[in-house]
Amino acid sequence: MSLALVFSPQGSQAVGMGRELAQVSGAARAVYERADAALGWSVSSVCFEGPEDVLNDTRQTQPCLLATSVACLCALEERLGTVTPAFVAGHSVGEYAALVAAGVLSVEDAMRVVARRAQLMAEVDVEGGMAAALGLDREQVATVIATVVSPAEVVIANDNAPGQVVISGTETA
């Protein structure tokens, strides 16, 4: 039997994530300690305690999600022994947890790369935004865009999954 590990994207964060795991797993706790040391701020405190507006700032969200994903993997290995996946994958920032799981990046290097990625994303100065349309398929979203706003102002940016289509465009539209 083959094992595949898939890691979550931004948007899956929640205040308190990883706290209980770090309380019962030394391996998970060690990941948070390594993340805190690598970045020089308390990734663990933001994950465990928030507040929500701080956790939802992409500069904190992305490193926090990476640390939590890797902490989950390390807790699993602590419990079961070495986990050797046949495949790893991650959506968006989850790709970096997949790289750690594959042995391509150390926790520290991944934390630094993701922190820089998040900083650059936060500094982008554009008038616009993105939103997930839930419960609609691509064709329904395209119809709404065509009838309500100009397709030049709003576009389908990603078809994440059945019932989740991401749109992007100008803030006004």
ABEGO torsion letter per residue (X at the ends): XBBBBBBBBBGABBBGBGAAAAAABAAAAAAAAAAAAAAGBBAAAAAAAOBAAAAABAAAAAAAAAAAAAAAAAAAAAAAEBBBBABBBBBEAAAAAAAAAAGABBAAAAAAAAAAAAAAAAABBBBEBBBBBBGBBAAAAAAAAAAABBAAABBBABBABBGBBBBBEBAAX
